[in-house]
Amino acid sequence: MESKGFFDKASLGLEKDNVFYCATREEKVARIAGLDLDCFVDDLPEVFAEKGFPASVEKILFDEHGSHDGSCAQLSFNSWQAIAEHLLGQTDEEENCRVIKCMTGFPIDAIEPVSGRGNSRIFKLSAQQGNDCALKLYPLQGGSKGSRLKNEFDALLFLRQNGILNVPEPLGRNDDYGYGLYSWIDGDGLGTPAHDDFSQAIRFIRSLYRVSRDFGVKYAGLATEACLSGSELISQIERRLQRLRDVRSGSRALSEFLHDEFLPVWDSGKGQCLTAWPERSRYQELNSELRILSPSDFGFHNAIKSKGQLYFLDFEYFGWDDPVKLTADFLWHPAFELSQDLSGMWREAMTRLFETNDDDFSARLDAAMPLYGMRWIMILLNEFLPGVARKRLVATGADMREEELLRSRQLEKAREYLSLVKALKYSAPTV
């Protein structure tokens, strides 16, 4: 704790006398009772269920992955940020400036919160010299903030070192605090993408393809949830489906949708898709020479337009993957809608690019499209997992009371996607 700055006045500033170590759960609960606390945070619900836990102490469960039912706790959160805001309220600009100066050493004159992307929080840091930066705070993950941060930072370094410059420049990072500093790109998000925007997106993928072929040997690591075979894609969907079915506090609407609408399509459609999948990668992983270094969350939702140039953002999940996944995810992504004309333009461009060395690309894409549609249905319904909707609302600065509304919208979107899946070649007949 000393080496990590827990007792440093310029950092966390804890008092050593306020840190206690207990050998047993019984001893821990006795210590809690003796301290006359207002609340207690723990990641084990068994602590709250322990005999003698004081009834007057508010029980807050830290449950990052939604793996506990939380019945022993009064409140459950999946991020320390959400717990801090529950206990201490929203931080003001002055406090944010002080904390970020301490973390980064950056000479901040002003700090401006930017709407978060996914589960991360982003701030614009301004200095008199005009050296504006983007500060990205990454959520706690698996006990450490380092993995997504390291993945994105290393990916951007690799891309810029190999000539891809329409991505943020990585400037510095701290794995202990979980932040990355990047160059600030002045520009605007895209509304309805135009043909030129598509042309730029296609050129970016061509650049990734070139880098993958020419310099890819220097980059190790698969993309997050890479799908390198038909059977792996089906397994990923099955795992996501099981997590949703295991949610004990799930709504009746979710249960009915899964049982009455999704499962009939899934049970009959997955086998047809796997049968149509080319044999060479049906069960075996796709050959390494056919893979591409992929952002794994590529689209206009992660792009900024500055003086006519598109800059692409968010490489937290970057790594080697099947180009079919990149192609299909772009077409299915719910963050933006594509006309039939632009969808065809994208698919034709990707087919021309990847079929050069991959004879199975088109057949694999045809077999995969319904499966990726159903995978996106599972992703849309993540908001029903414990704490996920709340974390999303915190990242975007939305009102916590909108949680149920968000879930309702996602369920309707999932229903729309299921209709599109049914219309594809290998899907089940209309139920």
N, C-alpha and C positions, 0 to 999 in steps of 0.2 A: 504493500500500500504506500509505503514511503517512496519507493522508486517510481511509482506512477503519479506522485504529486497529490495524494489524497489529503495530506496534512499541510500542504504548501498554501500559505495565505493568499498567494497570487493565483492559485488554481482553485481546488475544491474547498480548501480551508477547514477540513474537519478537525475537531478536537480529539486527541487520542483517548481522553477520558470518556468519550462518548462511543467508543468502539468496544464491543464485548464479544467474547468467544465462549461458546457453550458446548459441552461434550455430548449432551443428549437433547432430544426434543423436549423432554420433560423439564430439563434445566432451562432450556430456551424460553419456554412458556412461562416459567416462574420468573425469569428475568423480565419478560415483557410486562407481567402483572406488577412487578415491583417498581417499574419505571414510571407508572402513571401516564401512559401514552394516550394520545388522541386517536392514532391510527397506526397500523402496522402493515407493511408490504412484504409478501413472501411469494416464492414461486412454487411452493408445495402446499396444496390444500390440506394435507394431513396436519400441518402446523395449526391451522384454524380449528380443526376437528379435535385437537388434543384436549383431553380433560384439563380443566383449569384455565383455558384461554379466557381472558377477561371479556365479559359481554359488552362492556362499555367501550372497548377499543374497536374502531372501524377496521374491517378486514378487507384488504385490497390484494387481489391475486394478480401477479404478473404471469401471464400465460401467452407467451409469444406465438406459439403454433396452434392455439385453440385445442390443446390435447386434453384439457380437464373440463369437467362439467361446471366447475365453479360454484357448486351448490353450498359449499362451506363458507364462501366469501360473500360479502355484500356487494362488491364491485369486482369486475375483472377487466384488465387492460392488456393489450399485446405490445405496448411500447412504454419505455420509461418517460418518453416525452408526454404521452397522454396522462400518465400518472402524475407527473410534475404539474401539468396544467390543471388537473383535477384538484390537487392540493394547494397550489400556489397561484393559480390563475394565469392568464396570458402575460408574457413578458412584454415590457414596453421597449421602445427603440433605444433608449439610453442604456437599459440593462443588456439588450442584445449587443450593442456596440462594445460595452465593457467586456462581456464574455468573449466575443469574437476577437477583440484585440488581444486578449489574454491567450486565446487559443492559437492564433495565427501570427501575431506580431505585425499584421498588416496595418499600415497607418490610415485608419478609417476616419473619414470625415462625415460619412453618412452611410446608413444601411437601409436597404429597401427590401422587404420580403417580396418574393416572387411566388406566384402560385406554384405549389409543389407538383412534381411529376411522379405519379404513382405513389410510392411510400416515402419519398425523399422530400426534404425541404431545401429551398434554394433562396439565397439572398444576393442582391447586388451590392457589392462593396465599392464605395466611391472614395477617391482621394484627390487632393488638390492638384497633384501632378497629372491628373487625367488617366491614371492607370487603373481603370475600373476592372474589377474581377467578379467572377461568379463563385460564390461559396456554396457547395452542395453538402448538406448534412445527411449522412446515410443512416438508415434505421439499424437498430441492433439486430444481429442475425447470428443465431447459433452461439450466443455468448461472446461474439466478437463482431465489431463493425467492419473488419478489414476486408472480407472476401469480395463483396460487391464493389467496394471502393477500389481495391487493388485491381480487380478485373477491368473496370472502366478506365482507370488511370493508365494501366499498362497497355490497354488496347489503343487509347488515343496516342500514346507515345509511339507505339509501333506504326500506326497509320501515318502519322505526320513524318516520321523518319523515313517512310517509304513513299513519300510524295502525295499523299492524300491530305490536302490542307483545308478542305471545307468541313472541318470538325473543330471543336474547341481545342485550344492549346493547353495541355496540363502544366500547371505552374508549381504545385506543391501539394503535399498530402500529409495527414497525420492519422495513423491507424488507431491510436489510442483514443483520440477524440472523435474519430469517425468523420473526418471532413476532407474534401478535395477542393483545391483552388484551381480555377480554370479561367482562361481569357473570356472577357465579356464580349458578346456579339450583339451589337445593336441591330435590331430588326423586328419584324413582326411575324407572328404565327400565320399559317395559311388558313384561309377560309375554304373556298372551293378551288381545288387545284386546277391549273390550266395545262394545256398541252406542253408548254415549255417546262413547267414544274415536273411533269412526267419525264420529259427528256432528260432533265437534270438528275432525277432519281435513277433512271436507267443507266446514265453515264457513271453514277456513283457505284452501282453494282458492278458495272464493267471494270471499274478501277479496283474494286475489291477482288474481283475474279483475277485480274492481272497480278495483284499483290499476293494472292493466295498461291498462284502458280510460280511466281518469280522469287518470293521471299518467305513463303509460308512455312518453310522448314524451320525458320527462326522462331515461330510462334507455337507454343504448346498449349493444349487445353481445349476441351470441347465447349461448345456453347451451353449455357444453362438449359437443361431439359432438351438436349439435342435428340433428334429423332432420326436414327440411322438405319432403321428397318421398319417394315410394316408392323411386325409383331411388337416392337418397342412402342410405336405410336399408339397401338391399341392398349398396351399395358398402361401407358401414361393416362389415357382416358379412363380406364378402369379404376386406377388409383384415385383420380380426382372424383370420380363418381362415388367411390366408397367413402371418401371423406365427407361428402355432402350427405350421404345416407346415414353416416354415423353421428351427425350433429343432433344432439339430444334436444336442444332448444329450437330445432328447426321449425319453420312455420308450416301450417297445414297446406298453404298454397304451394310451397316448395315440394312437400311430400307428394301431393297430388300430381304436380307437373312431372316429377321424376317417374312416378309409378304409371300414370295413365298416358302420358304423352311421349316422354323421352325414351323410356326403356323399350317399348315395342319397336321403335325405329332402330335403336341401338342393337338390340338382340338379333334382329334379322338382318341389319345392314352391315355390321362389322365383318361377318364372314364373307359376304359378297365382295367387300372392298379388299380383304386379304387375299381372296382367290384371284382377283384382278391384278394384284400387285406383282410386278416382275419377280420371277423366282430368285434371281441372284441376290436381291436384298429383302426378300420376304421375311426371312428369319435371321439371315446373316447380316452383319453391319455393312453398310455401303463402303466400297473400296475407298481408301484415303485419297486417291488421286481424283475422285469424283466429288469430293467435298469442297465447301467454300468457307472462308472466314466470314461469319455472319454477325451482324449487330443483334440478331435475335429479337428485336423489337423495332423493326424498320418501318417507317411510314411518314406521312406528312404531319402526323401528330407530334413527331419528334424532329421537326424541322423549323428553322427560322429563315426568313427571306430578308436579305440585306443588300440593297442596291441591285436587285435582280438576281443575286446569287443565293442559292440554297445552301444552308449549313445544317448538317445533321447532328443530332444530339442523342444522348442516352445509349451508352455502350456497356451497361452494367452486366449484361448477359452474353457478351461477345465471345466468340470461339468457333471452332469447326462444327459444321452441320451439313445436312443434306440441303442443296439449293432448292429442292422441292418445298421444304418447310418455309424458307424465305419467300418463295413465290406465293405459296398458298396463304401464309399469314398476312401478307400484304393485301391480298384480295379479300380476306375475311375480316380484317381488323375493324372493330366497331367504332374506332375513334374518328373515322372519316368514311364517307360514302362515295362510291365510284360509279360513274355512268357505265353502261354496257360498252360504249365506245372505248373509254379509258381502260376498263378492265381487260378488254380484248387487246388493246395496245400493250399493256403490261405483260400479259401472258405470252403474246407473240414475241416480244423482245426477249423475255427470259428463255423461251423455248429456243430461239435462234442462238442465244449465247451458250446455253448449257448443252444443247444437243450435239454440238461440235465434237465433244469428247464423251458424251453419255447417251448411248443409243436408247436407254430405258427411260430417259427423262420424261417424255410425254406420257407414256403409259403409267409411270409412277405417279405423276401429277394427277392424272385422271382418277386413279384408284385412291389417292390421298385426299382429294378435295372434300368428299363427304366427311371423312374422318376429322379433318382439320376444322370443318364446320362444327362438328359435335364436340371437339376439344375446346373450341371457343365458347360453346354453350356452357361447358363446365367452368371456364374462366369467368364468364359473366356472372355465374352463380356463386363465385367466391365470396360475395358480399354477405352470404348467409353463414359463412364460417365465423366462429366467435372472434369478435374484435376487428375483423377485416374492414367492414364498412366504417367503423369508427376511425381506424387508422387512416383510411382514404380521406375522410372528411377533415381530419386534423391536418393532413398534408396540403390540402387545398384551401384550408381556412374556412370551411363551410360550417354551418350551424349543426351541432350535434343532434338537434331534433329532427334532422332530415334523414336519419338512418333508415327508418322504415320506408320512407318515400324512395330512397335510393334502391333498396331491395326490390320494391315493387316495379320500378323502372327496369331493373336488370332482368327480372322475371319476364316482363313483356318482351324485352329485347331477345331473350333466350327463345321465347316462343316464335318470334319472327325468324330467327336463325333456323329453328327446327323446320319451319315451312320451306326455307330455301334448301336445306339438306334433302328433304323429301323429293324435291324437284330434280335432284341430280341423278345421274345414270345408275349408280350402284346403291342408291338408298332403298329403304323399304317402301312398300306401297303406302298410300295414304291411309292413316289409321282413323 
